[in-house]
């Protein structure tokens, strides 16, 4: 294995794709190259960039650009119908007498999402398996308030249920790959494992097996950004890996002042691979503010980050009251459907044509008999791609509202909160049908992202505060990741409780 350390903004993915390019130039077939990542986000980014850069079909040519657990399922003889789902866990719950709450699981989800979404008792069992440690050991390390006898009984019942029903969970897929991959894992000319700092011991077993199946193997990551220990990540395996290595030394993101603060945080780490990388040739800014209201977010792209999602609840309210468009948990603060309806109505008033799809979005927000005639609400005879004018809709498609009504008069079923928010955005001059400049996110979800400006809450949840006393490196790495999302200016916000915060 050849290790590549990619500090923040040093172009790790680009560097790896350059090696893919070199291999393709040498005549290596695309389906003899594997690019595997810990998260779906990283795997999809690599696949999209490779597809665009090399003009390859992502489904046919880049079949092995995926997550590790997706590879394990794809290559095994496990069908999707054999993957444990909520109905299976409900049946297990009835059989063993232990209440369980499980979300429907998509095999495309990240393994960390699956561990987090699981019932805490099932999560504990899976975590022990990912870490390859005795369940009792994992139980003793945890703060779960469930008797050991219940966990032990659930573990035995789960194993028996899966055996009898020939069902598998996500950890089974990884274990099956380790046990049987010699039978069905293909040979690769070139294999990459990205985000290696986040691999669990069980996933490291897969990485070593892939190494044996590959002519050339690259392991890429950054131990300073290992923020998934709670999901079983074993950063020490990456730090202690034998073999040659290189460090990408130039950040194309981080300015000098931000880099200086990030390095101070990195030096707090007890366990790390010492590495040097250079900042951008610009000063940048590190600022301290009391509240989010003290920051002018009128220009540039923004990340507003916190350790826990609940620390961001008031931020969303403030941004809406201020008329800012933003993204939270991957969703726009105003739906594209509502944006389309408002813009579409104003286009109609200006004499422009709109599509049938936009007309349907408009009609869905109108009252029957006062804004649109009964029988026309769903526009059954209109195709999404048809083009219609205000006159067409009034004459042939039951529209009662007319061009004297502005959007919130015509679409009288838009909730008051949405109406007030849109008006606030219009007053600010925000293009609410455009791409949001502001993203509100937990630090974990922001990994791999960047923005011109970062506003960072230093508050800690009780669990993170407690864990900081037991394993301080976890919080050091988390806030190192947060700081290094910054391209220009970092704004550090005062915590609500200074006794339960990360000091920067």
C-alpha positions in Angstrom: 0.0 0.0 0.0 1.1 3.5 -0.8 -0.1 6.2 1.6 -1.1 9.7 0.4 -1.7 12.3 3.1 -4.1 15.0 1.9 -4.3 18.0 4.3 -7.3 20.3 3.8 -7.6 21.9 0.4 -4.5 20.2 -1.1 -6.4 18.6 -4.0 -6.4 15.0 -2.8 -9.2 13.9 -5.1 -7.5 15.7 -8.1 -4.2 14.0 -7.2 -5.9 10.6 -7.2 -7.7 11.3 -10.4 -4.4 12.3 -12.0 -3.2 8.7 -11.2 -6.4 7.4 -12.8 -5.6 9.5 -15.9 -2.0 8.1 -16.0 -3.4 4.5 -15.8 -5.9 5.2 -18.6 -3.2 6.7 -20.8 -1.2 3.5 -20.3 -4.2 1.5 -21.6 -5.6 0.2 -18.3 -9.3 -0.5 -18.8 -11.7 1.7 -16.6 -13.3 -1.4 -15.1 -10.0 -2.6 -13.9 -9.8 0.5 -11.6 -11.5 0.7 -8.2 -12.0 4.0 -6.4 -13.5 3.3 -3.0 -14.5 5.7 -0.3 -15.9 5.8 3.2 -18.7 8.1 2.4 -21.1 8.1 -0.6 -20.4 11.9 -1.0 -16.7 11.2 -1.7 -17.4 8.2 -3.9 -20.0 10.1 -6.0 -17.7 13.2 -6.3 -14.9 11.0 -7.6 -17.2 9.2 -10.0 -18.7 12.5 -11.4 -15.3 14.1 -11.8 -13.8 11.1 -13.5 -16.9 10.8 -15.8 -16.6 14.4 -16.9 -12.8 14.5 -17.1 -12.3 11.2 -19.0 -15.6 11.2 -20.9 -16.6 7.8 -19.3 -20.0 6.3 -18.7 -20.4 6.4 -14.9 -22.5 3.2 -14.7 -20.6 1.0 -17.2 -17.1 2.3 -17.0 -16.9 3.4 -13.4 -18.7 0.5 -11.8 -16.1 0.2 -9.1 -16.3 3.9 -8.0 -18.4 3.4 -4.9 -18.4 3.0 -1.1 -16.7 0.0 0.5 -20.0 -1.4 1.9 -21.6 -0.9 -1.5 -18.8 -2.9 -3.1 -19.3 -5.6 -0.5 -23.0 -5.9 -1.4 -22.5 -5.6 -5.1 -19.9 -8.4 -5.3 -21.6 -10.8 -2.9 -24.5 -13.1 -3.6 -26.7 -11.1 -1.2 -29.8 -9.7 -2.9 -31.4 -6.4 -1.8 -34.5 -8.3 -0.6 -32.2 -10.1 1.9 -31.2 -6.8 3.6 -32.7 -6.3 7.0 -35.4 -3.6 7.0 -37.8 -2.1 9.7 -40.4 -4.8 9.2 -37.7 -7.5 9.9 -36.6 -5.7 13.1 -40.3 -5.3 14.2 -40.6 -9.1 13.9 -37.4 -9.6 15.8 -38.6 -7.2 18.4 -41.8 -9.2 18.9 -39.9 -12.4 19.1 -37.3 -11.3 21.7 -39.5 -8.9 23.6 -37.2 -5.9 23.3 -38.6 -2.7 21.7 -36.6 -1.5 18.7 -36.8 1.6 16.5 -35.1 1.3 13.1 -35.3 3.5 10.0 -35.6 2.1 6.6 -32.0 1.5 5.4 -30.7 2.3 1.9 -27.6 0.4 1.0 -26.4 3.5 -0.7 -26.3 5.4 2.6 -23.0 6.0 4.4 -22.1 3.4 7.0 -21.8 6.1 9.6 -25.4 7.2 8.8 -26.6 3.6 9.2 -24.9 3.2 12.6 -26.3 6.5 13.7 -29.9 5.8 12.5 -30.0 2.4 14.1 -31.7 1.8 17.4 -29.0 2.5 20.1 -29.0 -1.2 21.1 -28.5 -2.4 17.5 -25.9 0.4 17.0 -23.9 -0.9 20.0 -23.9 -4.4 18.6 -22.8 -3.2 15.1 -20.1 -1.0 16.5 -18.6 -3.9 18.4 -18.5 -5.9 15.1 -17.0 -3.0 13.1 -14.3 -2.5 15.7 -13.8 -6.3 16.0 -14.0 -6.2 19.8 -16.2 -8.3 22.2 -19.7 -6.9 22.6 -19.2 -6.7 26.4 -16.2 -4.5 25.9 -18.2 -2.1 23.7 -21.0 -2.2 26.2 -18.7 -1.3 29.1 -17.3 1.7 27.1 -20.7 3.0 26.2 -23.1 5.1 28.3 -26.2 3.2 27.1 -28.8 2.9 29.9 -29.9 -0.7 29.1 -29.0 -3.7 31.2 -26.3 -5.9 29.8 -28.6 -8.9 29.9 -30.9 -7.1 27.4 -28.1 -6.4 25.0 -26.8 -10.0 25.2 -30.3 -11.4 24.6 -30.8 -9.1 21.6 -27.5 -10.0 20.1 -28.2 -13.7 20.3 -31.8 -13.2 19.1 -30.6 -11.1 16.1 -28.0 -13.7 15.1 -30.6 -16.5 15.3 -33.2 -14.5 13.3 -30.9 -13.7 10.5 -29.7 -17.3 10.3 -33.2 -18.7 10.2 -34.6 -16.1 7.7 -31.4 -15.9 5.6 -31.2 -12.1 6.1 -28.2 -9.8 6.4 -27.5 -6.4 7.9 -24.8 -4.0 6.6 -22.1 -5.3 8.9 -22.8 -8.8 7.7 -21.9 -7.7 4.1 -18.5 -6.5 5.3 -17.9 -9.7 7.3 -19.0 -11.8 4.3 -16.6 -9.9 2.0 -13.7 -10.6 4.4 -14.6 -14.3 4.7 -15.4 -15.1 1.0 -14.0 -12.4 -1.2 -11.2 -14.7 -2.5 -14.0 -16.5 -4.4 -15.6 -13.5 -6.2 -13.6 -10.3 -5.8 -12.1 -9.3 -9.2 -8.4 -8.5 -9.7 -7.7 -4.7 -10.2 -4.8 -3.1 -12.0 -5.3 0.0 -9.7 -7.2 0.4 -6.5 -7.8 3.6 -4.4 -9.3 3.7 -0.9 -10.1 7.3 -0.1 -10.9 8.8 3.4 -8.9 5.9 4.9 -8.6 7.7 8.3 -12.3 6.9 8.8 -12.1 3.1 8.2 -13.0 0.7 11.0 -10.9 -2.3 11.8 -13.3 -4.5 9.8 -13.1 -2.2 6.8 -9.3 -2.2 7.1 -9.5 -6.0 6.7 -11.2 -5.3 3.4 -8.6 -2.8 2.4 -5.8 -5.3 3.0 -7.7 -7.9 1.0 -8.1 -5.5 -1.9 -4.3 -4.8 -1.7 -3.7 -8.5 -2.4 -6.1 -8.3 -5.3 -4.5 -5.2 -6.9 -1.3 -4.5 -8.8 -1.1 -1.1 -7.2 -2.9 0.2 -4.1 -3.2 3.7 -2.9 -4.6 4.6 0.6 -5.5 8.3 0.9 -6.7 10.4 3.8 -5.7 12.8 6.6 -5.5 11.6 10.2 -6.0 15.1 11.4 -9.5 14.9 9.9 -10.6 11.6 11.4 -13.9 12.5 12.9 -15.8 9.2 12.8 -14.4 7.4 15.8 -17.9 7.2 17.2 -18.8 5.1 14.1 -15.8 2.7 14.7 -13.1 4.6 12.8 -9.5 3.3 13.6 -7.2 6.2 12.8 -4.2 4.5 14.3 -4.3 1.9 11.5 -3.8 4.7 9.0 -1.1 6.4 11.1 0.8 3.2 11.7 0.5 1.7 8.2 3.7 0.3 6.8 5.1 1.3 3.4 6.0 4.4 1.5 4.0 7.6 1.7 3.8 11.2 0.4 2.1 14.4 1.7 0.4 16.9 -0.6 2.0 20.1 0.6 0.1 23.0 -0.9 -3.4 24.0 0.2 -5.4 25.7 -2.5 -8.1 26.8 0.0 -6.8 28.0 3.3 -5.4 31.5 3.8 -2.5 32.3 6.2 -4.3 33.4 9.3 -6.8 30.5 9.2 -3.9 28.0 8.6 -2.1 29.4 11.6 -5.1 28.7 13.9 -5.7 25.3 12.3 -2.1 24.3 13.0 -2.4 25.4 16.6 -5.4 23.1 17.0 -3.6 20.2 15.2 -0.7 20.5 17.6 -3.1 19.7 20.4 -3.5 16.2 19.1 -1.9 13.4 21.0 -1.8 10.9 18.1 -1.0 12.2 14.6 1.3 11.8 11.7 3.4 15.0 11.7 3.1 16.7 8.3 3.6 20.2 6.9 1.6 21.9 4.3 1.5 25.5 3.1 -1.4 28.0 3.1 -2.5 30.1 0.2 -0.5 33.3 -0.4 -3.2 35.6 1.1 -3.7 36.7 4.7 -7.3 35.8 5.3 -9.2 36.8 8.5 -10.0 35.2 11.9 -12.7 37.2 13.7 -14.5 36.7 17.0 -18.2 37.7 17.2 -20.8 37.6 20.0 -23.8 36.3 18.0 -24.6 35.4 14.4 -26.5 38.7 14.1 -23.2 40.5 14.3 -22.0 39.1 11.0 -22.8 40.6 7.6 -23.5 37.7 5.3 -24.6 39.8 2.3 -21.8 38.6 0.0 -19.8 35.4 -0.8 -20.5 31.8 0.1 -21.0 30.8 3.7 -20.9 27.8 5.9 -22.5 28.1 9.3 -21.3 25.2 11.4 -21.9 23.7 14.8 -21.0 20.5 16.6 -24.7 19.5 17.1 -27.7 20.3 14.9 -29.7 21.7 17.8 -27.2 24.5 18.2 -28.4 25.7 14.8 -32.1 26.0 15.5 -32.1 29.7 16.2 -29.8 30.3 13.2 -32.5 29.1 10.8 -35.1 31.4 12.4 -32.7 34.4 12.1 -31.8 33.7 8.5 -35.5 33.5 7.5 -36.4 36.7 9.4 -33.4 38.4 7.6 -34.5 37.2 4.2 -31.5 34.9 3.5 -31.9 31.9 1.2 -30.0 28.9 2.6 -29.5 25.1 2.7 -30.1 23.0 5.8 -29.6 19.2 5.9 -29.3 19.2 2.1 -32.7 21.0 1.5 -33.3 24.5 0.4 -35.0 26.8 3.0 -37.7 27.4 0.4 -38.7 24.5 -1.9 -38.0 24.6 -5.6 -41.7 24.0 -6.2 -42.7 27.1 -4.2 -40.0 29.2 -5.9 -41.2 28.0 -9.3 -44.8 28.9 -8.4 -44.0 32.4 -7.3 -41.8 33.2 -10.2 -44.2 31.5 -12.6 -47.1 33.6 -11.4 -45.1 36.8 -11.8 -44.1 35.7 -15.3 -47.7 35.2 -16.2 -48.5 38.8 -15.0 -45.8 40.1 -17.3 -47.3 38.3 -20.3 -44.8 35.5 -20.4 -45.5 31.8 -21.0 -45.0 29.1 -18.3 -44.8 25.3 -18.5 -47.6 23.0 -17.5 -45.5 21.8 -14.6 -45.2 25.4 -13.3 -48.9 25.9 -13.8 -49.6 22.8 -11.7 -47.3 24.2 -8.9 -49.3 27.4 -9.0 -52.8 25.7 -9.0 -51.8 23.5 -6.0 -51.5 26.7 -3.9 -54.9 28.1 -4.9 -58.3 27.7 -3.3 -61.1 26.0 -5.2 -63.9 28.2 -6.6 -62.2 31.5 -5.6 -58.9 31.1 -7.5 -59.4 28.1 -9.7 -62.6 26.3 -10.8 -63.4 22.8 -9.6 -62.2 20.0 -11.9 -59.1 22.0 -13.1 -56.9 21.9 -10.0 -54.6 19.1 -11.2 -54.7 20.2 -14.9 -55.3 16.6 -16.1 -55.2 17.5 -19.8 -52.0 19.5 -19.6 -48.5 18.0 -20.1 -45.6 19.2 -18.0 -43.8 20.5 -21.1 -46.8 22.4 -22.5 -46.4 26.2 -22.6 -49.3 28.4 -21.4 -50.2 32.1 -21.0 -52.4 33.7 -18.5 -55.1 34.0 -21.2 -54.8 30.3 -21.9 -55.3 29.4 -18.3 -58.3 31.7 -17.8 -60.0 30.7 -21.1 -59.4 27.0 -21.2 -58.1 25.8 -17.8 -60.4 27.2 -15.1 -58.2 30.0 -13.7 -60.3 32.5 -11.8 -57.4 34.6 -10.4 -56.1 37.3 -12.7 -53.2 39.6 -13.4 -54.3 42.2 -11.0 -53.4 39.9 -8.1 -49.8 39.6 -6.9 -48.4 36.2 -6.1 -49.6 35.9 -2.5 -53.1 37.1 -3.3 -53.4 34.6 -6.2 -51.9 31.7 -4.3 -53.8 32.2 -1.1 -53.0 28.7 0.3 -49.3 29.6 0.7 -48.7 29.4 4.5 -48.3 32.7 6.3 -44.7 31.8 7.5 -43.7 31.0 3.9 -45.3 34.2 2.6 -43.5 36.3 5.2 -40.2 34.6 4.4 -40.5 35.2 0.7 -41.4 38.9 1.3 -38.3 39.2 3.5 -36.2 37.7 0.7 -37.7 40.0 -1.9 -36.9 43.1 0.3 -33.3 41.9 0.6 -33.1 41.4 -3.1 -32.4 37.7 -2.7 -32.8 35.6 -5.9 -34.8 32.8 -4.2 -34.9 30.7 -7.3 -31.1 30.7 -7.5 -28.4 28.7 -5.8 -28.2 29.4 -2.0 -25.0 31.1 -0.9 -25.4 29.9 2.7 -25.3 26.4 4.0 -26.2 25.6 7.7 -24.7 22.3 8.7 -23.1 20.2 11.4 -19.4 20.0 11.2 -19.6 16.3 10.4 -21.9 16.9 7.4 -19.6 19.7 6.1 -16.5 17.5 5.7 -15.2 17.8 2.2 -16.9 21.1 1.7 -15.6 24.7 1.6 -16.9 28.3 1.5 -15.5 31.8 1.3 -16.6 32.4 4.8 -17.3 30.2 7.8 -19.2 31.1 11.0 -18.4 28.6 13.7 -20.3 27.9 16.9 -18.0 26.5 19.6 -20.8 25.1 21.8 -20.5 21.4 22.7 -23.4 19.0 23.4 -23.2 17.3 26.8 -22.1 14.0 25.2 -19.3 15.8 23.2 -18.2 17.7 26.3 -18.0 14.5 28.3 -16.2 12.7 25.5 -13.7 15.5 25.3 -12.5 14.6 28.8 -12.1 11.0 27.8 -10.8 11.3 24.3 -9.9 15.0 23.7 -8.5 14.2 20.2 -12.1 13.7 18.9 -13.0 17.4 19.5 -9.6 18.6 18.4 -10.1 16.9 15.0 -13.7 18.0 14.7 -12.9 21.7 15.1 -9.8 21.3 12.9 -12.2 20.2 10.2 -14.5 23.1 10.8 -11.8 25.7 10.7 -10.3 24.3 7.5 -13.5 24.7 5.4 -12.6 28.4 5.2 -11.3 30.1 2.0 -11.3 33.7 3.2 -12.7 34.7 6.6 -13.5 32.6 9.7 -15.9 34.0 12.3 -15.8 32.3 15.7 -19.0 32.8 17.8 -19.2 33.1 21.6 -20.8 30.0 23.1 -23.9 30.1 25.2 -22.1 28.3 28.0 -18.3 28.9 28.1 -17.9 26.0 30.5 -19.2 23.6 27.8 -17.5 24.8 24.6 -14.4 24.3 22.6 -11.7 26.9 23.2 -10.2 28.6 20.1 
